[in-house]
Amino acid sequence: MRRRLSGGLGPAFNNLFTASLASNLGDGIARTALPLLAARLTDDPLLIAGIAAMAMLPWLLCAIPAGILVDRIDRRIALALANTVRMILAVALCVLTATDALTIVWLYALIFIYGAFETVYDGATRAVVPSIIGRADLPRANSRIEAGELVVQNFLAGPLTSLLFAVSVLIPLGANAVAFLVAAALALFLPKIASGRQHALIGDQTEAAWYRQFVDGYRFIVKSRMLVTLWLLSTTVGLAFSFATASFVLFVLGPLAVPEAWFGVFMLSGAIGGIVGSVFTAPLKNRLNAGPTMAIMLVLSGLAFLIVGLWPNLWVTVIFFAVSSGAVTVWNILVMSLRQSIIPGHLLGRVHGTWRTLLWGATPIGSVLGGLVGRIDLALPFIIGGVVATVLGIVFYRFISTLPNAEDVPDPLGPDALVPL
């Protein structure tokens, strides 16, 4: 017997949310410590940009295999596996640092492996949410996850990591390992419905050979003109943003003259903007509808980056970095909710992996190009990236403004076939 999930968030979501907070603490420590470690190893903007490129390269190479894995195994196991491997990598980074054996090459290698398992974690998390949440509540659930990520990574992990980094780099790196261990354990306590096994009743993942499933996500996306247009647009905008922020740590430490110990504190401006964006996503969507809200946010985020590049002042950057982060957060929440409402449960991993393969797989290109331009002037990538994003927002404004709300999309499985409990 099949019945619909309750519209409330419920204990299953609270369990997932708690595990997500622990994992995001580890992510926040890593994302603050790794650029600072890189800045100690080199002051070459291109090599620094390579850190961002190496972090995103796994999305080009591993996102689709990760999506297939997420659709084939218990999604709780996928979450635990991803965080366990990242814990081991954090321990390895501690050892290399403590023995003065860390080089930029070792850092690149660790970041790549870390990113490979991040594709598994991200795909599993995004696939679990619509299994335990009603479609009308997807924007609220995604907003809460996004806000939790921003609070933990930036208000807790960011400033604390920067301050402890100045004392001893081993302290935040050790805390990083513990955070991932806790997240891995919590994932195993998610309820059975989060496993994704119920979709085997309607899916083909247990029948088809895994190597035949590489194009499943692509086939689903290209069947919809709306999805394929949004996919290509999101990828191009992401390329522009990765170009703009490729040498961001050098921009902050150099032209803005922010001390290394205060780098994490500076990044709070982006966190504040993102939290404000997550809080106002639902009210804006309810007032304007999802499409018009997304269209406005895309133009606003591009203009914010352009202003940062044209006016490289500390307080101007703080304000407009917050504006851009808030706008991007609103965009991400509404796009994710729309996709989750359209994609059938048995395809969530593969479609998400395919989407991120192009979207995030293209960002290393932007990072490398932005790093090369940053050798000329560290503000120039913001100007170019901001112009590109703003122009795209204006050109595609009409298309974006017609996108539907998540709850208005017809159920892909029919009126009586959501999830059996």
Disulfide bonds with the S-S distance in Angstrom:
none
